[in-house]
């Protein structure tokens, strides 16, 4: 398939800027700074960090990552800026070393869960810390006299119990997005897109899926603070994997790239709109370890063609 002018530009741009450290630093600074101003450019910065790491090594990607962290810190004053960037670099290193995107995703999920556990060990009353951080927002909400103060307090209290987990899952989702786009960018430059496409369509998570499922059930029943705080990671990881399997199945059924985009948008819309579909997607993820839905629908597709 011939390359479009856009893909040719992106490929040449990525090769030139990832090979030149000064250009790379300037580009990363610009993308991160624009994201701090409200533009959706952070994913470009994280993808570029992955590209640099895959094309070179830590000696160059660390410089680019440091620029991203310092830019976030000086513009927003956030001390936690290094967490998602560190996750991106770690996932890129795992992918470069073991050539498995799914292994990198699994490592990020485990890292997020361990982080929540460690935080609860060192700060047992972390929910009180979050409630204090939510106070300014809560005051703004309570200024609206039409809201019920009791319900608002209950909502923020409930949010404080899962805020650490939500922060962790948002960080690893950002890292996963950066790794995926960065690896596609790298494959386009190195002319390995076919190999990467086959990997993406066939990659499966291992034992982590039944482990996450069991943990989610236990956490729901026991309701210990640290377990409840990890539920966003468990549900988020299962939902993401379920949507991923859902999209891959659509490829094996229809064998046309356009259906990947259609099913992605449709799946995202249904997931955001209907609780039943959320349950359906999670069930797809949980059962895929045993059923391997892609293989099943791949056979259905072949039989239909015959």
Phi, psi and omega in degrees: 000125182293147180283143175280166179297324179296313181295324177295319179295313181299319180295312180294320179298313180299318180294315182294313186282331177283338179271348181244112187297321181294315177299318181297318178298314181296318181294315180297316178302315182296315182295316181292317180299318179296324179293327178290340178269002175106359179272145183280070183243359182297324179297330177291318179297313181293323177296323180292322176300316178297315180301314180298318181294320181289326181277336182231243178201190184296333182298329178263317182293330179295323178295314179297317180296320179297320177299317180297315181296313182294324178296315178298317183296313184287333179274317185255342182076014182283127178277347184263013185297332184288339187296304179294326180292318177298320178297322178296313181296318179298314181295323178295320179294318178297319179293319180296323184279319187248355176055042179219111177295320183294325176297319178296319178297315181298319179298321179295320178297314179297318179299318179297317181293318178297323179298317179296317179299314181297319179298318179291330177292318183274333179230079184303327182257048184296332180296325177295323177297317180292321179300319177297323179288332181278346186308313179301320179291319181297321179297321179296317180295318183290343176295337175280108186293347182280347181271155179273119183300322181295317180295321178297314179299318179295321180295316180290327176295317178296319179297323181296334182283341180238008185296321179295317178295320178297320178296318181294316182291326178293323179293317183284330175295321176298318179294320179297317179297314179298318180295317182296310181292320179297320179291325176294318177300313180297316180297324179294319179293318183271004180058048179236028184295325180296316180297317180292321179300316178297322179294316182295322182286334185252353185293136179228145173282153183263226184298344182300331182294305177296329178295314178298320181297313179296319180297318179300319179294314180297317180297321180294325182279316186275325176060035170292149185306310184291329177290315178300322182292340179268353180301321176301325179291315181298308182294319180297315181295316179295320180295316180297317180292322177298317177296322179297314178296319179303316181289318180297321178299322180297327178293314181294333179283317189251340175057030178226132183304328182300330181289336176296316179292317180298312183289329176296310180294319179295314180298318180296317179297312181296321181295320181285341188256330189229128179294326180298320180290327175301314179297318179300315181294317178296320178296323176300315180297313184296318185276346183295331179299326182262325188267327186054070186303327181297319179295321180297311182284337174295318177293321178299318180296317180295315180298322180295320181293322179293000000 
